[in-house]
């Protein structure tokens, strides 16, 4: 009798753990609403956010087609999560990586980037929009031009960004969902995640309504530019990837509303999520009275909360937000 061959379930690297994140019903957060809300927990990716998906896809596709050379140097502008994901990709594939950040990048993210071997460039000159994104992008371009063979990832214009979500998260949601969703709520910045997921999901669920959750002060969909404190959501420039015609509705959420929603999510469901996740929860909370009974919502929760301890989960920071909010309404 021939013994059966046993294969050990040992992965080659932590990067192979990206994806296959669970869906969790948020019944404690939305009790008695007669609306089902299920959350895609992207915070369970190894790098802590959904940005692991495009980082892995872009780097591995680039290495496969030669647009990224072995031992090469990657450049990117990031407020944190995508930078951390690229630092992880660079570590696994033995690449150099320079991440361009700004003073609003959380201290936790900067520390993680450096500990993972990334070179961190901090741009501290505000741009013409009053923020730092344009300045960061210009610095990324300068670094690309000044380092022989360097590759600027450029997540705002890179089609492999949305493709990563189309083949990854979107495909997973199609497999995970037996009953069709009526709504998809997703935070936006580059718009890669909402476009990739919705394009794949609408092939299976063509009647699904796509709702983009943006930040108050973001200009992605033509909003009035303004100050924003929570990184990772919204943008002070219009991404090249954006396709407004594929979005059914945009819900802008302020920093205070997002922060309070993060705390409600943690206190009711025990889900320790980041600021953009709070924005998604806040948008759903606001829209619930308008939605039909018995409908089903898929909410994408992009990242975890440990990198927001000095923002969203800091009582003094929240008090300053609340004080500012009261002063602008009186």
Secondary structure as GFF3:
##gff-version 3
##sequence-region A 1 330
A	DSSP	three_ten_helix	14	17	.	.	.	ID=ss1
A	DSSP	beta_strand	23	25	.	.	.	ID=ss2
A	DSSP	beta_strand	36	41	.	.	.	ID=ss3
A	DSSP	three_ten_helix	42	44	.	.	.	ID=ss4
A	DSSP	alpha_helix	51	65	.	.	.	ID=ss5
A	DSSP	beta_strand	73	77	.	.	.	ID=ss6
A	DSSP	alpha_helix	81	93	.	.	.	ID=ss7
A	DSSP	beta_strand	96	102	.	.	.	ID=ss8
A	DSSP	alpha_helix	107	115	.	.	.	ID=ss9
A	DSSP	beta_strand	119	123	.	.	.	ID=ss10
A	DSSP	alpha_helix	133	146	.	.	.	ID=ss11
A	DSSP	beta_strand	151	152	.	.	.	ID=ss12
A	DSSP	alpha_helix	159	165	.	.	.	ID=ss13
A	DSSP	pi_helix	166	170	.	.	.	ID=ss14
A	DSSP	alpha_helix	171	176	.	.	.	ID=ss15
A	DSSP	beta_strand	183	187	.	.	.	ID=ss16
A	DSSP	alpha_helix	192	204	.	.	.	ID=ss17
A	DSSP	beta_strand	209	215	.	.	.	ID=ss18
A	DSSP	three_ten_helix	244	246	.	.	.	ID=ss19
A	DSSP	beta_strand	249	253	.	.	.	ID=ss20
A	DSSP	alpha_helix	255	269	.	.	.	ID=ss21
A	DSSP	alpha_helix	275	287	.	.	.	ID=ss22
A	DSSP	three_ten_helix	288	290	.	.	.	ID=ss23
A	DSSP	beta_strand	296	301	.	.	.	ID=ss24
A	DSSP	three_ten_helix	306	308	.	.	.	ID=ss25
A	DSSP	alpha_helix	315	329	.	.	.	ID=ss26
###
